[in-house]
Amino acid sequence: MPHDTSDTPSVSPASLVGEEYEVEVGPVAHGGHCIARTDEGRVLFVRHSLPGEKVIAKVTEGDETSRFLRADAVRILAPAKDRVEAPCPFSGPGRCGGCDWQHVKPGAQRRFKGEVIAEQLERLAGLTPEEAGWDGTVMPAEGDKLPAGQVPAWRTRVQYAIDADGRAGLRRHRSHEVERIDHCMIAAPGVDELGVEKREWPGMASVEAIAATGSHDRQVVLTPRPGGRLPLVELDRPVSVLRVDERDGAVHRVHGRAFVRERADGRTYRVGNGGFWQVHPQAADTLVKAVMQGLMPRKGETALDLYCGVGLFAGAIAERVGEQGAVLGVESSKRAVEDARHNLGDLPRVRIEHGRVDRILPRTGITETDLIVLDPPRAGAGKQTVRHLASLAPRRIAYVACDPAALARDLAYFREEGYRTRTLRAFDLFPMTHHVECVAILEPVKKDA
């Protein structure tokens, strides 16, 4: 008869949090950390370190059964030449999680991002940089090439977490704990001028500050704690106020405009209810230029703009294909669709559909198109969507990606469907963080006659 173990207490694996290891730091990895191994062979993902350093790494996550451990470099025994003193007083182990590379020279940050892109391309797509048409560089945005110790103030949207005392801060890495701050070095001047950190926010869970670069529009989006009452908002600059409904996440206007106005490629775009717009002031124009140079739209062509947001790429393509052309945009956010239709209302050759790309595209009846641009969320487009896009036989595809791993996976799917990567360009539109933006241009593989 089997022994009944229902009352036998299970033994949890021993936590290793707090354990310290002296390690030699290996290569940079995707996610803002470097890889190291303990003498016993345990893999550590070590933040606040650099390749080639010798450090004391303190475990922040993991137990005896974990495939890898997360750790912070709490003491630097042998620093790398690319290390600098972090300019931000809130950066470092156990502190603000907003920046990954405050301790790294700006040029080295871009080099490490390039190494990560190359590693992801090789591992997930089987592509060398040469095969992807990429020279291996990550380009800084205009005005961001600064000496070591100086930090570009680029972030036009900052989501502040509010602590139990009603004071603003930023979350610690992989934590709900709030690091109270009085100034964010990477916040754009328009955000900094609002002075969110200077006042108290009782009853609020978060305050998002938005400073449009295409206008003087300023906005705060308040998310109350359950039962929290909205405070009277008196900031250092005129500002519109929105509120997130705690029950359904809907965004409501409290006072002022429900949108901010942004500009790119010579057009003005309305972005409502705290909706998505590129965070770096130069990002929208930089990406439009890269996409248009890659696609080279011709008069009279048809195009798809997938995950189109408020219509940035659809507007740029529509201007170039002319009155005889046609552009279909697809977007899942209802508010973004409303904004896109407003933004491109003067272009009758543009149509915007509301819904998920994988559901809407098959219903359109479209069987072919000349051009496709897609800017999917961080998870990527996925195999089924890639297969559908390739079946439309576009002459060129522009893929805009904020995650090199998702990009590499989808490039592999495109290759299976007969599309090769013609060129790839990478842009450092998130300085001081591990994030990087890429634009890949794909075209059909020429079949031998």
C-alpha positions in Angstrom: 0.0 0.0 0.0 1.5 3.4 -1.0 2.6 5.6 1.9 0.4 8.6 2.5 2.6 11.7 2.3 -0.3 14.3 2.4 0.7 15.4 5.9 4.5 15.5 5.2 5.6 19.1 5.1 7.4 20.1 1.9 10.9 21.6 2.3 11.4 24.8 0.4 14.7 25.2 -1.4 17.2 27.4 0.6 17.2 31.0 -0.6 20.6 32.4 -1.7 19.5 36.1 -1.4 22.2 38.0 0.4 24.9 35.6 -0.4 28.1 37.2 -1.8 30.5 35.8 -4.4 33.8 37.1 -5.7 33.5 36.7 -9.5 35.2 37.7 -12.8 32.5 39.4 -14.9 31.9 38.1 -18.4 30.1 39.5 -21.4 27.1 41.9 -21.4 23.7 40.2 -21.8 20.3 41.4 -22.9 18.5 43.0 -19.9 21.0 45.5 -18.5 23.4 43.1 -16.7 26.5 41.0 -17.3 27.1 37.3 -17.0 29.4 35.8 -14.4 29.9 32.3 -12.8 30.6 31.3 -9.3 33.4 28.9 -8.4 30.7 26.2 -8.2 29.5 27.0 -11.7 26.3 29.0 -10.8 25.3 31.5 -13.4 24.9 35.1 -12.1 23.2 38.0 -13.9 25.1 40.9 -12.3 23.9 44.5 -12.5 26.1 47.5 -11.9 29.1 45.6 -13.4 31.1 45.7 -16.6 32.8 42.9 -18.7 36.3 42.1 -17.4 35.8 43.4 -13.9 36.4 41.6 -10.7 33.6 42.3 -8.2 31.8 41.1 -5.1 28.3 40.2 -6.3 25.5 40.0 -3.8 22.5 37.8 -4.7 19.2 39.7 -5.0 17.0 36.8 -6.4 17.3 33.0 -6.5 17.6 29.8 -4.5 19.5 26.6 -4.6 17.3 25.3 -7.4 17.3 28.4 -9.7 18.8 28.1 -13.2 20.5 31.4 -12.6 20.8 34.0 -9.8 20.3 37.7 -10.1 22.9 39.8 -8.3 24.3 43.3 -7.8 27.9 44.3 -7.9 28.3 45.8 -4.4 32.1 46.2 -4.4 34.3 46.7 -7.4 37.7 45.0 -6.8 39.1 45.6 -10.3 37.2 48.3 -12.4 37.0 48.3 -16.2 38.4 51.3 -18.2 34.8 52.1 -19.3 33.6 52.6 -15.7 32.7 56.1 -14.5 31.3 57.4 -11.2 27.5 57.3 -11.7 26.4 60.9 -12.1 23.0 60.2 -10.6 22.9 60.1 -6.8 19.9 57.7 -6.9 21.7 55.1 -9.0 23.4 52.0 -7.7 22.7 48.6 -6.1 19.2 48.5 -4.4 18.4 52.0 -5.6 16.4 53.4 -8.5 15.8 50.8 -11.3 15.2 53.3 -14.1 18.8 53.3 -15.5 21.0 50.3 -16.1 24.2 52.0 -17.3 24.8 55.2 -15.3 28.2 53.7 -14.4 29.3 53.4 -18.0 30.9 55.8 -20.4 28.3 56.9 -23.1 30.3 55.4 -26.0 30.7 52.1 -24.2 27.0 52.0 -23.5 26.3 52.1 -27.3 29.1 49.5 -27.9 27.5 47.1 -25.3 24.0 47.6 -26.9 25.6 46.7 -30.3 27.1 43.5 -28.7 23.7 42.5 -27.4 22.0 43.0 -30.8 24.7 41.0 -32.5 24.4 38.2 -29.9 20.6 38.1 -30.3 20.8 38.0 -34.1 23.3 35.2 -34.0 21.6 33.1 -31.4 17.9 33.6 -32.4 18.1 34.3 -36.2 21.4 32.7 -37.2 22.5 36.0 -38.7 25.9 37.7 -38.5 25.9 41.6 -38.6 27.1 41.4 -42.3 24.2 39.0 -43.2 21.8 41.5 -41.6 23.2 44.4 -43.5 24.4 46.1 -40.3 27.7 47.8 -39.7 27.6 47.0 -36.0 27.1 50.5 -34.7 24.4 52.0 -32.5 23.9 55.6 -33.5 23.3 58.3 -30.8 20.4 60.7 -31.3 21.2 64.2 -32.3 22.5 66.1 -29.3 23.1 63.1 -27.1 26.8 62.6 -27.8 28.0 64.0 -24.5 31.3 63.6 -22.5 31.5 61.0 -19.7 29.8 62.3 -16.6 27.2 64.2 -18.5 23.7 62.8 -18.9 21.3 63.6 -21.8 17.9 64.8 -20.5 15.8 63.0 -23.0 12.8 61.4 -21.2 9.7 63.3 -22.2 7.4 60.9 -20.2 8.2 59.9 -16.7 6.0 57.6 -14.6 6.5 58.5 -11.0 5.6 56.0 -8.3 4.1 57.5 -5.1 5.2 56.1 -1.8 3.0 55.7 1.4 3.8 59.2 2.5 2.6 60.7 -0.8 6.1 61.5 -2.1 7.2 60.9 -5.7 10.0 58.6 -6.7 10.9 55.8 -9.1 10.7 52.0 -8.5 13.7 50.0 -7.6 14.8 47.3 -10.0 12.3 44.4 -10.2 10.5 45.8 -7.1 7.4 47.6 -6.0 9.5 49.6 -3.5 9.8 53.3 -4.2 13.1 55.2 -4.3 12.2 58.7 -3.4 14.0 61.3 -5.6 14.1 65.0 -5.9 15.3 65.1 -9.5 15.6 62.6 -12.4 18.7 63.3 -14.5 17.3 61.8 -17.7 13.9 63.6 -17.5 13.5 66.2 -20.3 13.5 69.8 -19.2 9.7 70.1 -19.8 9.1 67.2 -17.3 11.6 68.6 -14.8 9.9 72.1 -15.0 6.6 70.6 -13.7 8.1 69.9 -10.3 6.3 66.7 -9.6 9.0 65.6 -7.1 8.6 68.8 -5.0 5.0 68.3 -3.8 3.0 65.7 -2.1 0.5 63.3 -3.8 -1.7 61.9 -1.0 -3.9 59.0 -2.1 -2.1 58.5 -5.4 -0.4 55.3 -6.7 1.4 57.0 -9.6 1.7 60.3 -11.4 2.8 60.3 -15.1 4.3 63.6 -16.3 4.3 64.2 -20.1 6.1 67.1 -21.8 5.3 67.2 -25.5 8.2 68.2 -27.8 6.0 69.3 -30.7 4.2 71.9 -28.6 4.2 73.5 -25.2 1.6 71.0 -24.0 2.1 69.5 -20.6 0.1 66.8 -18.9 -0.1 64.8 -15.8 -2.0 61.5 -15.6 -3.0 60.5 -12.0 -3.7 57.0 -10.9 -5.3 57.0 -7.4 -5.0 54.3 -4.8 -8.3 52.4 -4.1 -10.5 55.0 -2.4 -8.0 57.8 -3.0 -9.3 61.3 -3.7 -7.8 63.5 -6.4 -5.6 66.3 -5.1 -5.8 69.8 -6.3 -3.0 69.9 -8.8 -0.9 73.1 -8.6 2.4 72.6 -10.5 5.1 75.0 -11.6 3.8 75.2 -15.2 0.3 75.2 -16.8 -0.8 71.6 -17.2 -3.8 69.5 -18.1 -4.8 66.7 -15.8 -6.2 63.2 -16.5 -7.3 60.5 -14.1 -7.1 56.7 -14.5 -10.2 55.0 -13.3 -9.2 52.4 -10.7 -12.0 50.0 -11.7 -11.4 49.6 -15.4 -8.3 51.5 -16.3 -10.1 54.1 -18.4 -8.6 57.5 -18.6 -10.8 60.6 -18.0 -10.1 64.3 -18.4 -10.2 66.3 -15.2 -9.3 69.7 -16.7 -7.4 71.0 -19.7 -6.9 69.2 -23.0 -7.3 65.4 -23.1 -4.3 65.2 -25.5 -0.9 66.6 -26.2 0.3 67.7 -29.6 3.5 66.2 -31.1 5.3 66.9 -34.4 7.2 64.6 -36.7 8.0 64.6 -40.5 6.3 68.0 -40.8 2.9 66.9 -39.4 1.2 67.5 -36.1 -0.1 64.5 -34.2 -2.7 64.5 -31.4 -1.8 62.0 -28.7 -4.7 61.5 -26.3 -5.2 60.2 -22.8 -1.5 59.6 -22.1 -1.4 57.4 -25.3 1.9 56.1 -26.8 4.4 58.4 -28.5 8.1 57.8 -28.7 9.7 59.1 -25.5 13.0 60.6 -26.9 12.5 64.0 -28.5 14.4 63.0 -31.6 12.9 59.4 -31.9 9.8 60.0 -34.1 11.8 61.9 -36.8 14.7 59.6 -36.5 12.6 56.5 -37.0 10.4 58.0 -39.8 13.6 58.9 -41.7 15.1 55.4 -41.3 11.8 53.7 -42.4 11.3 56.0 -45.4 14.9 55.6 -46.6 14.5 51.9 -46.3 11.1 51.5 -48.0 11.5 54.2 -50.6 7.8 54.6 -51.3 6.7 55.3 -54.8 3.7 57.3 -56.2 0.6 55.1 -56.4 1.8 52.3 -54.1 -0.2 50.6 -51.4 1.0 50.1 -47.9 0.1 48.7 -44.5 1.1 50.3 -41.2 0.6 47.7 -38.5 0.4 48.5 -34.8 0.1 52.0 -36.1 -0.6 54.0 -32.9 -1.7 57.5 -33.7 -0.6 57.2 -37.4 3.0 58.3 -37.4 4.3 56.0 -40.2 0.9 55.9 -42.0 1.0 59.7 -42.4 4.6 59.6 -43.6 3.9 56.9 -46.2 0.7 58.6 -47.4 2.5 61.8 -48.1 4.9 60.0 -50.3 2.6 57.6 -52.3 0.4 60.5 -53.3 -3.3 60.7 -54.1 -3.2 57.5 -56.2 -1.8 55.5 -53.4 -3.5 53.9 -50.4 -2.5 53.2 -46.8 -4.2 50.9 -44.3 -3.3 51.3 -40.6 -4.3 48.8 -37.9 -4.2 49.5 -34.2 -5.7 47.8 -31.1 -6.1 50.9 -28.9 -9.4 52.5 -29.4 -8.2 55.9 -28.3 -5.2 55.7 -30.6 -7.4 54.8 -33.5 -9.6 57.9 -32.8 -6.4 60.0 -32.7 -5.0 58.5 -35.9 -8.3 59.1 -37.8 -8.2 62.8 -36.6 -4.4 63.2 -37.4 -4.8 61.8 -40.9 -8.2 63.2 -41.7 -6.9 65.3 -44.5 -5.5 62.2 -46.3 -8.5 60.4 -47.8 -6.2 57.7 -49.1 -5.6 56.5 -45.5 -7.9 54.1 -43.6 -7.5 53.1 -40.0 -9.0 49.9 -38.6 -9.4 49.2 -34.9 -8.4 45.7 -33.6 -5.6 43.3 -33.2 -3.4 42.8 -36.3 -3.7 39.1 -36.3 -7.5 39.3 -36.3 -8.1 42.4 -38.5 -5.7 41.5 -41.4 -7.4 38.3 -42.5 -10.8 40.1 -42.5 -9.7 42.9 -44.8 -9.6 40.7 -47.9 -6.2 42.2 -48.9 -4.2 39.7 -50.8 -1.2 41.8 -51.8 0.5 45.1 -51.0 3.6 47.0 -52.0 5.0 48.0 -48.6 4.6 47.1 -45.0 5.8 48.8 -41.9 5.2 47.2 -38.5 6.1 48.5 -35.0 4.9 45.7 -32.8 4.9 45.6 -29.0 7.9 44.3 -27.1 6.8 40.6 -27.6 7.1 41.0 -31.4 4.8 40.0 -34.2 5.0 36.2 -34.0 5.1 33.4 -36.5 1.5 33.5 -37.7 1.5 37.2 -38.4 4.9 37.0 -40.1 3.5 34.2 -42.3 0.5 36.3 -43.3 2.6 39.4 -44.1 4.9 37.4 -46.3 1.9 36.0 -48.2 1.0 39.5 -49.3 4.3 39.6 -51.2 5.4 43.2 -50.4 8.5 44.4 -52.2 9.8 45.8 -48.9 9.0 45.5 -45.2 10.2 47.9 -42.5 10.3 46.4 -39.0 10.7 48.8 -36.1 11.7 47.0 -32.9 12.3 48.1 -29.3 13.5 44.5 -28.3 16.4 42.9 -30.1 15.3 39.4 -29.0 11.8 39.7 -30.5 13.3 41.3 -33.6 15.7 38.4 -34.1 13.0 35.8 -33.6 10.7 37.5 -36.2 13.6 37.9 -38.7 14.1 34.1 -38.5 10.4 33.6 -39.2 10.6 36.0 -42.2 13.6 34.1 -43.6 11.5 30.9 -43.4 8.9 32.7 -45.5 11.4 33.9 -48.2 12.4 37.3 -46.9 16.0 38.4 -46.2 17.2 41.3 -44.1 18.5 43.9 -46.5 19.7 46.5 -43.9 19.5 47.0 -40.2 20.1 50.2 -38.3 20.3 50.7 -34.5 19.6 53.9 -32.6 20.4 54.7 -29.0 17.0 56.4 -28.2 17.1 55.3 -24.5 20.5 56.5 -23.1 21.6 55.2 -19.7 19.3 52.2 -20.1 19.8 48.9 -21.8 17.0 49.6 -24.3 17.7 50.2 -28.0 15.6 50.8 -31.1 16.2 49.0 -34.4 14.9 49.4 -37.9 15.2 46.4 -40.2 14.4 46.5 -43.9 13.4 43.2 -45.5 12.9 42.2 -49.1 12.1 39.0 -50.9 14.9 36.6 -51.6 15.6 36.7 -55.4 14.8 33.3 -56.8 17.3 31.8 -59.3 16.1 31.9 -62.9 
